[in-house]
Amino acid sequence: MVLSEINDKLAKYLIISDIPRSVAYTMVYIRDKGEVTSVEIERETGLRQPEVSIAMQWLRRKGWINKRNMKKEGKGRPIHGYRLSKDFNEILEEIVQELSNKIQEINQNIEQLKGFQN
């Protein structure tokens, strides 16, 4: 990976937060780049084409990325431009909220389980 130390650390925290590895590295790479192609992501992150494709599908389902078809000369796989659909801080807030909800659900589950103790 060609990511800076701080970006690598951010990606690792995203992975710990249940964001798939390929998605985490893709998001961290895109956040400062504006629009990128999947080829750029593959080259700069070391991810393979299927990993990038799956990461993009995951990000699109979450509504965190926009895809744009780009003109291409000749044959070969189509080229798409990708950019975050919202500010990276907004995405982080959504992740933090999801984690907080999980913590709340776990705490409720713990309390329910305690009710079964003798």
VEXRO-55968 format. One line per field, with one value per residue (C-alpha): residue number from 1; residue in one letter; z, y, x. Coordinates in Angstrom, 1 decimal, always signed. Layout:
<pts>
num = (NUM | ...)
residuo = (A | ...)
w = (Z | ...)
v = (Y | ...)
u = (X | ...)
</pts>
This chain:
<pts>
num = (1 | 2 | 3 | 4 | 5 | 6 | 7 | 8 | 9 | 10 | 11 | 12 | 13 | 14 | 15 | 16 | 17 | 18 | 19 | 20 | 21 | 22 | 23 | 24 | 25 | 26 | 27 | 28 | 29 | 30 | 31 | 32 | 33 | 34 | 35 | 36 | 37 | 38 | 39 | 40 | 41 | 42 | 43 | 44 | 45 | 46 | 47 | 48 | 49 | 50 | 51 | 52 | 53 | 54 | 55 | 56 | 57 | 58 | 59 | 60 | 61 | 62 | 63 | 64 | 65 | 66 | 67 | 68 | 69 | 70 | 71 | 72 | 73 | 74 | 75 | 76 | 77 | 78 | 79 | 80 | 81 | 82 | 83 | 84 | 85 | 86 | 87 | 88 | 89 | 90 | 91 | 92 | 93 | 94 | 95 | 96 | 97 | 98 | 99 | 100 | 101 | 102 | 103 | 104 | 105 | 106 | 107 | 108 | 109 | 110 | 111 | 112 | 113 | 114 | 115 | 116 | 117 | 118)
residuo = (M | V | L | S | E | I | N | D | K | L | A | K | Y | L | I | I | S | D | I | P | R | S | V | A | Y | T | M | V | Y | I | R | D | K | G | E | V | T | S | V | E | I | E | R | E | T | G | L | R | Q | P | E | V | S | I | A | M | Q | W | L | R | R | K | G | W | I | N | K | R | N | M | K | K | E | G | K | G | R | P | I | H | G | Y | R | L | S | K | D | F | N | E | I | L | E | E | I | V | Q | E | L | S | N | K | I | Q | E | I | N | Q | N | I | E | Q | L | K | G | F | Q | N)
w = (+0.0 | -0.8 | +1.9 | +4.4 | +8.0 | +9.1 | +6.3 | +7.0 | +10.7 | +9.6 | +7.4 | +10.2 | +12.6 | +9.9 | +9.5 | +13.3 | +13.0 | +10.7 | +7.4 | +5.0 | +4.4 | +0.7 | +1.4 | +4.1 | +2.0 | -1.0 | +1.1 | +2.6 | -0.8 | -2.4 | +0.4 | -0.6 | -4.4 | -5.6 | -8.6 | -9.2 | -11.5 | -10.3 | -12.1 | -9.9 | -6.8 | -7.8 | -8.5 | -5.4 | -2.8 | -4.1 | -4.2 | -7.1 | -9.6 | -8.0 | -4.5 | -5.9 | -7.7 | -4.6 | -2.5 | -4.9 | -4.8 | -1.0 | -1.0 | -3.6 | -1.5 | +1.5 | -0.6 | +0.1 | -3.5 | -6.9 | -10.1 | -13.5 | -16.8 | -18.6 | -22.3 | -23.4 | -26.6 | -28.0 | -26.4 | -22.8 | -19.6 | -19.2 | -17.1 | -14.4 | -12.3 | -8.6 | -5.9 | -2.4 | -2.5 | +0.8 | +3.0 | +4.6 | +8.0 | +7.4 | +6.5 | +9.7 | +11.7 | +10.2 | +11.1 | +14.6 | +14.9 | +13.7 | +16.2 | +19.0 | +18.0 | +18.1 | +21.6 | +22.8 | +21.4 | +23.0 | +26.4 | +26.1 | +25.3 | +28.3 | +30.5 | +29.1 | +29.7 | +33.3 | +33.8 | +33.4 | +36.1 | +39.3)
v = (+0.0 | +3.5 | +5.2 | +7.6 | +6.4 | +8.4 | +7.1 | +3.5 | +4.0 | +5.4 | +2.4 | +0.0 | +1.7 | +1.4 | -2.3 | -2.7 | -0.9 | -3.7 | -2.0 | -4.6 | -4.2 | -3.4 | -0.8 | +0.8 | +1.2 | +2.4 | +5.0 | +6.3 | +6.6 | +8.3 | +10.8 | +13.2 | +12.6 | +13.8 | +11.6 | +8.4 | +5.4 | +1.8 | +1.4 | +4.2 | +2.5 | -0.8 | +0.8 | +2.9 | +0.6 | -2.8 | -4.1 | -6.4 | -5.7 | -8.0 | -6.5 | -2.9 | -3.9 | -5.5 | -2.5 | -0.1 | -2.1 | -2.1 | +1.7 | +2.3 | +0.3 | +2.5 | +5.6 | +6.8 | +6.9 | +8.0 | +6.3 | +8.0 | +6.3 | +7.7 | +7.7 | +5.1 | +4.6 | +1.1 | -2.2 | -3.5 | -3.1 | +0.1 | +2.9 | +4.5 | +7.5 | +7.3 | +10.0 | +10.2 | +11.2 | +13.1 | +14.6 | +12.0 | +13.4 | +12.7 | +9.1 | +8.8 | +10.1 | +7.4 | +4.8 | +6.1 | +6.1 | +2.5 | +1.5 | +3.3 | +1.5 | -1.9 | -1.0 | -0.2 | -3.5 | -5.4 | -3.7 | -4.5 | -8.1 | -8.3 | -7.0 | -9.5 | -12.4 | -11.2 | -11.7 | -15.5 | -15.8 | -17.5)
u = (+0.0 | +1.1 | -1.0 | +0.6 | +1.0 | -2.1 | -4.2 | -3.1 | -4.0 | -7.5 | -8.0 | -7.1 | -9.6 | -12.3 | -11.5 | -11.9 | -15.2 | -16.6 | -15.8 | -14.5 | -10.7 | -11.0 | -13.8 | -11.7 | -8.6 | -10.7 | -12.5 | -9.3 | -7.7 | -10.7 | -11.3 | -8.6 | -8.6 | -11.9 | -12.8 | -10.7 | -11.0 | -10.9 | -7.5 | -6.1 | -7.4 | -5.9 | -2.6 | -2.4 | -3.8 | -2.6 | -6.1 | -7.0 | -9.8 | -12.4 | -11.7 | -12.2 | -15.4 | -16.8 | -15.8 | -17.5 | -20.7 | -20.6 | -20.1 | -22.8 | -25.3 | -24.5 | -25.0 | -21.4 | -20.1 | -21.2 | -20.3 | -19.8 | -19.3 | -16.2 | -15.5 | -12.8 | -11.0 | -10.9 | -11.8 | -11.3 | -13.2 | -15.2 | -13.8 | -15.9 | -15.1 | -15.9 | -16.2 | -17.6 | -21.3 | -20.9 | -18.2 | -15.9 | -16.8 | -20.5 | -19.6 | -17.5 | -20.5 | -22.7 | -20.1 | -19.8 | -23.7 | -23.8 | -21.2 | -23.0 | -26.2 | -24.4 | -23.0 | -26.5 | -27.9 | -25.1 | -25.8 | -29.5 | -28.7 | -26.4 | -29.2 | -31.6 | -29.1 | -28.6 | -32.3 | -31.8 | -29.2 | -30.2)
</pts>
